[in-house]
Each structure stands twice: as C-alpha cells, then as structure tokens.
C-alpha cells in the first residue's frame, strides 16, 4: 500500500525548467558559448553537473565563473517573478491526493528560487515537508534527497512513489530503491527512462496508479 508521494518540483509541478535553460543560455551567450538544448539536457538533466567546464575550457577563471553563475541566478530569479508557472492539472491532482498520503517536494532548486516560484503558486498547502538543494549533501542523481525524504516520511521504501520528469531524477529514485513515475517534458522527452515504474503523459494520471 502506498503511503507517501515525493514530488520533484521543476518540470513536474511548475513549468520552470525552460526558464532555467533560458537563463543559462543567455548567460553563456555573453561569453561566446552557444548552449544548445541538447547540451543543456545532457549536463543539467542527465548528469546534473552543469556546463561551467565549457567556460573553463575557454580560459575563464574560477572567480569569473562565480560571477557568471551569480548573473545567471539573478536572471533566473527575474524570469521567475514574471508570472505564475504552475503546470495545468497540478493543483487538482494534489487536491485529490491531499490528506490521503504524506506528500513532500524534493527539489534541486535553491531555496531562494523555490520561494520565488511558490510565492503565489498556492501549492505548498498540500505538502507535509519540503527539501530544497540546501537540505542534503549530494544532489540528484545521488539518492541523498530521496533517502532524506524517506526518513522524514517515516515510511518504508515500498510504501512510497516518486514523481519525476528527468533522467537524473529517475536515477536518484532508483539509487534510493523507490518506485518512480516519470512525466517527460519537452526538454526530457528523449531521455532514457529505463527502470521507471510508469511513464505518464499527464500528472492527472498519477492517482489512478496509486489509489
């Protein structure tokens, strides 16, 4: 019996991954690097190690790269503030599950970005706990985020389901030994989701497989 649901944030609950890509693409363009979607998906959504090595290869120093990273973060914050990014069907799905399961958001987002995203989302009331990128040592695809969520929930691994949209998220779930439903996005549709418990086309499909 499923007792807990752990939700990724960007790409699952809110349509923000495209904004993060835009912020990175614009930042890298300023230093003469064309950050294509393919490169972004490979290094951010599969490997989860970013693309700053591309700047290093062009001779930029660690200090300069730190400055570029801060500029990227500020640009991303600005993009997030421009509107509500909740994905269609998310709130009705969460509402239907609320009170029936323990639910947590498990994201790699920085806490400040997460707070901007959810300032007016209306979604946080459905969750029992939240883990952002500052709340664990190793980010996805390491299992740390989901192992911590498991500990907080007080449930067993076979009583939990993770909902993800990316390959790195799936790999984190598999490494933690927890079942994972994947809802691919436009950026992740061509990723390798071998090992997923279910591959869904819409978040509204989640309840039928856990109730």
Order of alpha helices (4+ residues) and beta strands (2+ residues): beta-alpha-alpha-alpha-alpha-alpha-beta-alpha-beta-alpha-beta-alpha-beta-beta-alpha
